[in-house]
Amino acid sequence: MRKITFIILSLVLVSCGVKQTQSMLSNGNYDGAIENAVNSLRTNKTAKGKQDYVYLLEESFAKAKARDESNLNLLIKENNPANYERIYNLYTQLRNRQERIKPLLPLPLLKEGRDAIFPMDDYSDEIISSKNNLSGYLYANAKKLMTSKNKMDFRQAFDDLNYLDQLNPNYQDVRALMDQAQLKGTDFVHVYTKNETNQVIPARLQDDLLDFSTYGINDKWTVYHNNRQKNINYDYGMIVNFRNIAISPEQVKEKQFIKEKQIKDGTKTLLDNNGNVVKDSLGNPIKVDNFKTISVSIYEFTQFKSCQVTAKVDYIDFRSNQLIDAFPVTSEFVFDYIYANYNGDKRACEENYYQYFDRRAVPFPSNEQMIYDTGEDLKAKLKAIITNNKFRR
């Protein structure tokens, strides 16, 4: 029964696969049909159940080849250098299609008593020639783009040269030209801070904020510098303007509360409602847990101090000396320290509260330290601004 079920299931799957391949062939998706047929013929290619795939593969291959060769004839007659890439890709596609089928050959057509026909051609000369034409075109076009003063042209030149380097490694001075295109296509951003508050901004906070090696935000075409470098014309500026710093007074809040809990305190003899001892089946008195109520009076102290830093991040276009955009930023750091003492049985409170009984009052952090401690949150928000708001849109 299992064998019959498996055979039926296999026939259903083959039928679905054949219909899908036929549909691809009818819709002009010849390479999709070829891929389906090749995958199905990798095993048991001479089985009767696989004959439909052989016919479909033969027809799809012939039509795909005819279409590619027709397109090639038209592109070659046009004699337009802009067609070099498509010509090269078509020749490569013709060769790759043949290579995909070769391992399966021969493929017999059982009813006709012949092998399926797959005319194979050698495209090596055409591939080499079209690759050389494309390489020359890409190189000349990149050189032309690099005479521009537009950074976007240098980026396009870099992409063309990068493609050329993959297509034809070590072609002339491509690597050197890529370095030039990368440099001239890059936007350089000078980042610095301004203090518009009446308080001193810790130097180490400013250093941390401007340490862009920790941000991981430099991308392919944008580089951030916190120190101006010679021989670099900066395209943009990013200014972190500190607008206001609000530091709360040092506060100690006191709170007293009582906790109660029932705990086990040995055992006792179980009595019934009349005060008589309850015994088990052997006549022995039954013992049960004895509970008692304990309590603790807790005196809790909370040391509190907060710092809020308000800033604004300005994007400046140095070429026009215009403000591009501005983003408000607010960061806060809270110093919140709890310690406590007690009277009574401390077991009445939760065990995770015991840590506060071992503490004593500590010195409040200085104002400078509070400002500095906002740094991590400020850095995270600054990174989010840079990540989500590129200079070029």
C-alpha positions as CSV (number, residue, x, y, z in Angstrom):
1,M,0.0,0.0,0.0
2,R,2.8,2.4,0.9
3,K,4.6,1.6,-2.4
4,I,1.4,2.3,-4.4
5,T,0.9,5.6,-2.5
6,F,4.5,6.6,-3.2
7,I,4.2,5.9,-6.9
8,I,0.9,7.9,-7.1
9,L,2.5,10.8,-5.3
10,S,5.6,10.7,-7.5
11,L,3.4,10.8,-10.6
12,V,1.5,13.8,-9.3
13,L,4.7,15.7,-8.6
14,V,6.1,14.9,-12.0
15,S,2.8,16.0,-13.7
16,C,2.9,19.3,-11.8
17,G,6.5,19.9,-12.6
18,V,5.9,19.2,-16.3
19,K,2.9,21.6,-16.4
20,Q,5.0,24.3,-14.7
21,T,7.8,23.8,-17.2
22,Q,5.3,23.9,-20.1
23,S,3.9,27.1,-18.8
24,M,7.4,28.7,-18.6
25,L,8.1,27.7,-22.2
26,S,4.7,29.1,-23.4
27,N,5.4,32.4,-21.6
28,G,8.9,32.8,-23.1
29,N,10.7,32.0,-19.9
30,Y,13.0,29.6,-21.7
31,D,15.8,29.6,-19.2
32,G,13.4,28.9,-16.4
33,A,12.0,26.0,-18.3
34,I,15.5,24.8,-19.0
35,E,16.4,25.0,-15.3
36,N,13.3,23.0,-14.3
37,A,14.0,20.3,-17.0
38,V,17.7,20.0,-16.1
39,N,16.9,19.6,-12.4
40,S,14.4,16.9,-13.1
41,L,16.7,15.0,-15.5
42,R,19.7,14.9,-13.1
43,T,18.4,11.5,-11.8
44,N,16.9,8.7,-13.9
45,K,17.2,10.7,-17.1
46,T,16.3,7.7,-19.3
47,A,13.1,6.8,-17.4
48,K,9.9,6.9,-19.4
49,G,8.4,9.2,-16.9
50,K,11.1,11.8,-17.7
51,Q,10.5,11.9,-21.5
52,D,8.3,15.0,-21.3
53,Y,11.2,16.9,-19.8
54,V,13.5,15.8,-22.6
55,Y,11.2,17.2,-25.2
56,L,10.6,20.4,-23.2
57,L,14.4,20.8,-22.8
58,E,15.1,20.3,-26.5
59,E,12.4,22.9,-27.5
60,S,13.4,25.4,-24.8
61,F,17.1,25.3,-25.7
62,A,16.4,25.8,-29.4
63,K,14.1,28.8,-28.8
64,A,16.4,30.4,-26.2
65,K,19.4,30.1,-28.5
66,A,17.5,31.5,-31.5
67,R,16.3,34.5,-29.4
68,D,19.8,35.3,-28.1
69,E,21.4,35.0,-31.5
70,S,18.7,37.2,-33.0
71,N,19.2,39.8,-30.3
72,L,23.0,39.6,-30.9
73,N,22.7,40.2,-34.6
74,L,20.6,43.3,-34.0
75,L,23.0,44.7,-31.4
76,I,26.1,44.1,-33.5
77,K,24.5,45.8,-36.5
78,E,23.7,48.8,-34.4
79,N,27.4,49.2,-33.7
80,N,26.8,51.2,-30.5
81,P,29.5,50.9,-27.8
82,A,26.7,51.2,-25.2
83,N,25.6,47.7,-26.3
84,Y,29.0,46.1,-25.5
85,E,27.9,44.9,-22.0
86,R,24.7,43.3,-23.3
87,I,26.6,41.6,-26.2
88,Y,29.1,40.2,-23.8
89,N,26.4,39.0,-21.5
90,L,24.5,37.3,-24.3
91,Y,27.5,35.4,-25.5
92,T,28.3,34.4,-21.9
93,Q,24.6,33.3,-21.5
94,L,24.8,31.1,-24.7
95,R,27.9,29.4,-23.4
96,N,26.6,28.9,-19.8
97,R,23.4,27.4,-21.1
98,Q,25.3,24.8,-23.1
99,E,27.5,24.0,-20.1
100,R,24.4,23.4,-18.0
101,I,23.1,20.8,-20.4
102,K,26.3,19.0,-21.5
103,P,26.6,16.8,-18.4
104,L,23.2,15.2,-19.2
105,L,24.0,14.3,-22.8
106,P,23.0,12.2,-24.6
107,L,19.3,12.4,-23.8
108,P,17.3,9.7,-25.7
109,L,13.8,10.2,-27.1
110,L,12.5,6.7,-26.8
111,K,9.5,6.9,-29.0
112,E,11.5,8.4,-31.9
113,G,14.5,6.2,-31.4
114,R,16.9,9.2,-31.5
115,D,18.8,11.5,-29.1
116,A,17.5,15.0,-28.4
117,I,19.3,17.6,-30.5
118,F,21.3,20.4,-28.8
119,P,23.5,22.2,-31.3
120,M,26.6,23.3,-29.5
121,D,28.8,26.1,-30.7
122,D,32.2,27.5,-29.5
123,Y,31.7,31.0,-28.3
124,S,35.1,31.5,-26.8
125,D,36.4,33.9,-29.5
126,E,33.2,36.0,-29.3
127,I,33.3,36.1,-25.5
128,I,37.0,37.3,-25.5
129,S,36.4,39.9,-28.2
130,S,33.2,41.3,-26.6
131,K,34.9,41.3,-23.1
132,N,37.8,43.3,-24.6
133,N,35.4,45.7,-26.2
134,L,33.4,46.1,-23.0
135,S,36.6,46.6,-21.0
136,G,37.8,49.3,-23.3
137,Y,34.4,51.0,-23.2
138,L,34.2,50.9,-19.4
139,Y,37.8,52.2,-19.0
140,A,37.2,55.1,-21.5
141,N,33.9,56.0,-19.9
142,A,35.4,56.0,-16.4
143,K,38.3,58.2,-17.5
144,K,35.8,60.7,-19.1
145,L,33.7,60.8,-15.9
146,M,36.8,61.5,-13.9
147,T,37.3,64.8,-15.7
148,S,34.1,66.1,-14.1
149,K,34.0,68.2,-10.9
150,N,30.8,66.4,-9.8
151,K,31.4,63.8,-7.0
152,M,28.5,61.7,-8.3
153,D,30.4,61.2,-11.6
154,F,33.4,60.0,-9.7
155,R,31.2,57.5,-7.9
156,Q,29.8,56.3,-11.2
157,A,33.4,56.0,-12.5
158,F,34.3,54.0,-9.4
159,D,31.4,51.6,-10.0
160,D,32.4,51.1,-13.7
161,L,36.0,50.6,-12.7
162,N,35.1,48.1,-10.0
163,Y,33.0,46.2,-12.5
164,L,35.9,46.3,-15.0
165,D,38.3,45.0,-12.3
166,Q,36.0,42.0,-11.7
167,L,35.5,41.4,-15.4
168,N,39.1,41.8,-16.4
169,P,41.5,41.8,-13.4
170,N,44.7,44.0,-13.5
171,Y,43.4,45.8,-16.6
172,Q,45.8,48.7,-17.2
173,D,45.9,51.2,-14.2
174,V,42.3,50.4,-13.0
175,R,43.3,49.9,-9.4
176,A,45.0,53.3,-9.2
177,L,42.1,55.0,-10.9
178,M,39.7,53.3,-8.5
179,D,41.6,54.9,-5.6
180,Q,41.4,58.3,-7.2
181,A,37.7,57.9,-7.9
182,Q,37.0,56.8,-4.3
183,L,38.9,59.8,-2.9
184,K,37.3,62.4,-5.2
185,G,33.8,60.9,-4.9
186,T,33.9,60.9,-1.1
187,D,32.1,63.5,1.0
188,F,34.2,64.7,3.9
189,V,32.4,65.9,7.0
190,H,34.0,68.0,9.7
191,V,32.3,67.4,13.1
192,Y,32.8,69.8,16.1
193,T,31.0,71.0,19.1
194,K,29.8,74.5,20.3
195,N,29.0,75.3,23.9
196,E,26.2,77.8,24.2
197,T,25.5,77.1,27.9
198,N,26.9,78.9,30.9
199,Q,28.6,75.7,32.2
200,V,31.8,73.9,31.4
201,I,31.5,70.9,29.1
202,P,33.9,68.3,30.2
203,A,36.7,67.9,27.6
204,R,36.5,64.1,27.8
205,L,32.8,64.2,27.0
206,Q,33.5,66.2,23.9
207,D,36.4,63.9,23.0
208,D,34.1,60.8,23.4
209,L,31.3,62.4,21.3
210,L,33.7,63.1,18.5
211,D,35.5,59.8,18.6
212,F,33.9,58.5,15.5
213,S,35.9,55.3,15.5
214,T,33.4,54.0,18.1
215,Y,30.4,54.9,16.0
216,G,31.0,52.7,12.9
217,I,29.2,55.2,10.7
218,N,31.8,55.9,8.0
219,D,30.4,54.5,4.8
220,K,31.7,54.0,1.3
221,W,31.2,57.6,0.3
222,T,31.1,59.6,3.6
223,V,34.0,60.1,6.1
224,Y,33.7,62.0,9.3
225,H,36.7,63.8,10.9
226,N,36.7,65.5,14.2
227,N,40.1,67.2,13.4
228,R,40.5,69.0,10.2
229,Q,43.2,67.5,8.0
230,K,45.4,69.3,5.5
231,N,44.8,69.0,1.8
232,I,41.1,68.0,2.3
233,N,38.3,70.2,1.2
234,Y,35.4,69.5,3.5
235,D,32.0,69.3,1.9
236,Y,29.8,69.4,5.0
237,G,29.9,70.3,8.7
238,M,28.1,68.7,11.6
239,I,27.9,70.9,14.7
240,V,26.8,69.6,18.0
241,N,25.5,72.7,19.8
242,F,25.1,72.4,23.5
243,R,22.1,74.6,24.3
244,N,21.3,74.0,28.0
245,I,22.4,71.9,30.9
246,A,20.0,71.5,33.8
247,I,21.3,69.8,37.0
248,S,19.0,69.2,39.9
249,P,19.9,69.9,43.5
250,E,21.3,67.0,45.6
251,Q,18.3,65.3,47.4
252,V,18.0,62.7,50.0
253,K,14.4,61.2,50.2
254,E,13.4,59.3,53.3
255,K,10.7,56.7,53.6
256,Q,9.6,54.4,56.5
257,F,7.5,51.3,56.1
258,I,6.7,48.1,57.8
259,K,6.8,44.6,56.3
260,E,5.1,41.5,57.8
261,K,5.4,37.8,56.8
262,Q,4.4,34.4,58.2
263,I,7.3,32.0,58.6
264,K,7.5,28.4,59.7
265,D,8.6,28.0,63.3
266,G,8.9,24.3,64.1
267,T,5.9,22.0,64.4
268,K,2.9,21.5,66.7
269,T,0.3,18.8,67.6
270,L,-2.8,19.1,65.5
271,L,-6.0,19.7,67.6
272,D,-9.6,19.4,66.5
273,N,-12.3,22.0,67.1
274,N,-12.8,20.7,70.6
275,G,-9.1,21.0,71.5
276,N,-8.5,17.3,71.4
277,V,-5.3,15.8,69.9
278,V,-5.9,14.4,66.4
279,K,-4.2,11.0,65.9
280,D,-3.3,8.9,62.8
281,S,-4.5,5.3,62.2
282,L,-1.7,4.0,64.4
283,G,-2.7,6.2,67.3
284,N,0.2,8.6,67.0
285,P,-0.4,12.3,67.4
286,I,-0.4,14.2,64.0
287,K,2.2,17.0,63.8
288,V,1.7,20.0,61.6
289,D,3.9,23.1,60.7
290,N,3.7,25.9,63.2
291,F,3.7,29.4,61.7
292,K,4.4,32.8,63.3
293,T,4.2,36.3,62.1
294,I,7.3,38.4,62.0
295,S,7.7,42.1,61.1
296,V,10.4,44.6,60.3
297,S,10.4,48.4,60.3
298,I,12.5,49.7,57.4
299,Y,14.0,53.2,57.1
300,E,14.8,53.7,53.4
301,F,17.0,56.6,52.0
302,T,17.2,57.5,48.4
303,Q,20.0,59.8,47.1
304,F,18.9,61.5,43.9
305,K,20.4,63.9,41.4
306,S,19.7,64.3,37.7
307,C,21.3,66.0,34.8
308,Q,19.6,66.9,31.5
309,V,21.6,68.1,28.5
310,T,19.8,69.7,25.6
311,A,21.6,70.1,22.3
312,K,21.0,70.7,18.6
313,V,22.8,69.0,15.7
314,D,23.3,71.3,12.7
315,Y,24.1,70.0,9.2
316,I,26.0,72.6,7.2
317,D,26.8,72.6,3.5
318,F,30.2,74.3,3.4
319,R,30.0,74.8,-0.4
320,S,27.0,77.1,0.0
321,N,27.5,77.9,3.7
322,Q,23.8,77.1,4.2
323,L,22.1,75.2,7.0
324,I,20.8,71.9,5.5
325,D,18.9,70.6,8.6
326,A,18.8,70.7,12.3
327,F,17.9,68.0,14.9
328,P,17.1,68.6,18.6
329,V,18.7,66.2,21.1
330,T,17.9,65.7,24.8
331,S,19.8,63.3,27.0
332,E,19.4,62.7,30.7
333,F,21.3,60.9,33.4
334,V,19.9,60.1,36.8
335,F,21.9,59.2,39.9
336,D,19.6,57.2,42.1
337,Y,21.2,55.4,45.1
338,I,19.2,53.6,47.8
339,Y,20.4,52.5,51.2
340,A,18.4,51.4,54.3
341,N,18.5,50.2,57.9
342,Y,15.9,48.4,59.9
343,N,14.5,47.4,63.3
344,G,13.0,43.9,63.8
345,D,13.3,40.7,61.8
346,K,14.7,41.4,58.3
347,R,13.3,38.1,57.0
348,A,9.9,39.8,56.8
349,C,11.1,41.6,53.6
350,E,12.1,40.1,50.3
351,E,15.7,38.7,50.0
352,N,16.5,40.9,47.1
353,Y,16.1,43.9,49.4
354,Y,18.8,42.8,51.8
355,Q,21.5,44.5,49.5
356,Y,20.3,47.9,50.7
357,F,20.9,47.0,54.4
358,D,24.6,46.6,53.6
359,R,24.9,50.0,52.1
360,R,25.8,53.5,53.5
361,A,25.5,56.9,52.1
362,V,27.9,57.8,49.3
363,P,29.2,61.1,48.0
364,F,27.1,62.7,45.3
365,P,28.8,62.8,41.8
366,S,30.1,66.2,40.8
367,N,28.2,68.3,38.3
368,E,31.0,67.6,35.8
369,Q,30.7,63.9,36.3
370,M,26.9,64.1,35.9
371,I,27.3,65.9,32.6
372,Y,29.8,63.4,31.4
373,D,27.5,60.5,32.4
374,T,24.9,61.7,29.9
375,G,27.5,60.9,27.2
376,E,26.5,57.3,26.4
377,D,22.9,58.3,25.8
378,L,24.0,61.4,23.8
379,K,26.3,59.3,21.7
380,A,23.5,56.8,20.9
381,K,21.2,59.6,19.8
382,L,23.9,61.3,17.8
383,K,24.6,58.0,16.0
384,A,20.9,57.5,15.2
385,I,20.7,61.0,13.7
386,I,23.7,60.4,11.5
387,T,22.5,56.9,10.5
388,N,19.0,58.1,9.6
389,N,19.8,61.4,8.0
390,K,22.4,61.3,5.3
391,F,24.0,64.5,4.0
392,R,23.1,63.5,0.4
393,R,19.5,62.3,-0.2
